[in-house]
Amino acid sequence: MNALSRGPVAWILDRLHREGEIADREHVRAIMATIEASGTTLEQAAAQMIAEERADYRTIYHGYADNFLAVSPTYGRFLYAIARACKATRIVEFGTSMGVSTIYLAAALRDNGGGQLIGSELEPAKVARARANLDAAGLADLVDIREGDGLETLCDVDGEVDLLLIDGAFALYLPVLKLVEPRLKPGAVVLGENAFDPGYLEYIRNPANGYVSQSLPLDEGRGNEFTVRAS
Ligand SMILES: C[S@@+](CC[C@H](N)C(=O)[O-])C[C@H]1O[C@@H](n2cnc3c(N)ncnc32)[C@H](O)[C@@H]1O
């Protein structure tokens, strides 16, 4: 049996997905209602959110301090599988929240024989909850969650990175990629969850920048981009 499907990891993930669904229900409903009322598309709504984040992402995400905004169970299993497939031992995550995606990735590290995941999260209360969740899942020894702005806390990532998950402020995907880019080893996987920023997509889909990238038909509408560092 793998670490994902049994024992504390499976129990904690099951609990966190249920808690997240309740905590985020009103937030999701409000977003959908705004989109319907304004007659905009999801892409237009995302563009609006990116513009607002550019003005002040810290305040916006502080307002989501109690929200999980977590990956779905389907995407989580994909995270585990891809981290296993590329035999990841070093993973960087931008946007930890309560640690749901972190648990999927750290479970893969465990089954890969060990390693390190460096996470980043703006909100101190979320960092505390993510650490407690990882502890309960028996994965805390594999994870270093850095509290504060990922643009600062991920500056000194050293060594080679096998997998980068970008899942924080929508407006920061490109700056975060460029920050970690020198550490990506050839063949490294970069996953953008909610990768809606046209600037990010334009950069990562341009082969001249050293990537092969395409959208992932998983959780359609969530802007999932799958990228491999090709050179
Ligand atoms: C979509 S949630 C992440 C969900 C998480 N990956 C999961 O699946 O459980 C985005 C998170 O990124 C955090 N965040 C936003 N901007 C950030 C920044 N500049 N540095 C670090 N964390 C940030 C937010 O506080 C929020 O908790």
The ligand as an SDF file (V2000), in Angstrom:
LIG
                    3D

 27 29  0  0  0  0  0  0  0  0999 V2000
   -5.1490   28.6090   -3.6020 C   0  0  0  0  0  0  0  0  0  0  0  0
   -4.4720   28.7340   -2.0030 S   0  0  0  0  0  0  0  0  0  0  0  0
   -3.3250   27.4020   -1.9180 C   0  0  0  0  0  0  0  0  0  0  0  0
   -3.9850   26.0770   -1.7220 C   0  0  0  0  0  0  0  0  0  0  0  0
   -3.0330   24.9520   -1.3980 C   0  0  0  0  0  0  0  0  0  0  0  0
   -2.0100   24.8120   -2.4120 N   0  0  0  0  0  0  0  0  0  0  0  0
   -3.7940   23.6630   -1.2570 C   0  0  0  0  0  0  0  0  0  0  0  0
   -4.1060   23.0390   -2.2830 O   0  0  0  0  0  0  0  0  0  0  0  0
   -4.1000   23.2690   -0.1360 O   0  0  0  0  0  0  0  0  0  0  0  0
   -3.3930   30.1010   -2.1910 C   0  0  0  0  0  0  0  0  0  0  0  0
   -2.6270   30.4340   -0.9350 C   0  0  0  0  0  0  0  0  0  0  0  0
   -1.5090   31.2420   -1.3250 O   0  0  0  0  0  0  0  0  0  0  0  0
   -1.2520   32.1460   -0.2910 C   0  0  0  0  0  0  0  0  0  0  0  0
   -0.4880   33.2510   -0.8800 N   0  0  0  0  0  0  0  0  0  0  0  0
   -0.9330   34.2190   -1.7080 C   0  0  0  0  0  0  0  0  0  0  0  0
    0.0750   35.0360   -2.0580 N   0  0  0  0  0  0  0  0  0  0  0  0
    1.1810   34.5690   -1.4450 C   0  0  0  0  0  0  0  0  0  0  0  0
    2.5240   35.0140   -1.4000 C   0  0  0  0  0  0  0  0  0  0  0  0
    2.9260   36.1060   -2.0590 N   0  0  0  0  0  0  0  0  0  0  0  0
    3.4110   34.2860   -0.6670 N   0  0  0  0  0  0  0  0  0  0  0  0
    3.0100   33.1790    0.0090 C   0  0  0  0  0  0  0  0  0  0  0  0
    1.7420   32.7340    0.0210 N   0  0  0  0  0  0  0  0  0  0  0  0
    0.8290   33.4240   -0.6950 C   0  0  0  0  0  0  0  0  0  0  0  0
   -2.6230   32.5490    0.2000 C   0  0  0  0  0  0  0  0  0  0  0  0
   -2.5910   33.0800    1.5110 O   0  0  0  0  0  0  0  0  0  0  0  0
   -3.3900   31.2370    0.0950 C   0  0  0  0  0  0  0  0  0  0  0  0
   -3.4120   30.5550    1.3220 O   0  0  0  0  0  0  0  0  0  0  0  0
  1  2  1  0
  2  3  1  0
  2 10  1  0
  3  4  1  0
  4  5  1  0
  5  6  1  0
  5  7  1  0
  7  8  2  0
  7  9  1  0
 10 11  1  0
 11 12  1  0
 11 26  1  0
 12 13  1  0
 13 14  1  0
 13 24  1  0
 14 15  1  0
 14 23  1  0
 15 16  2  0
 16 17  1  0
 17 18  1  0
 17 23  2  0
 18 19  1  0
 18 20  2  0
 20 21  1  0
 21 22  2  0
 22 23  1  0
 24 25  1  0
 24 26  1  0
 26 27  1  0
M  CHG  2   2   1   9  -1
M  END
$$$$
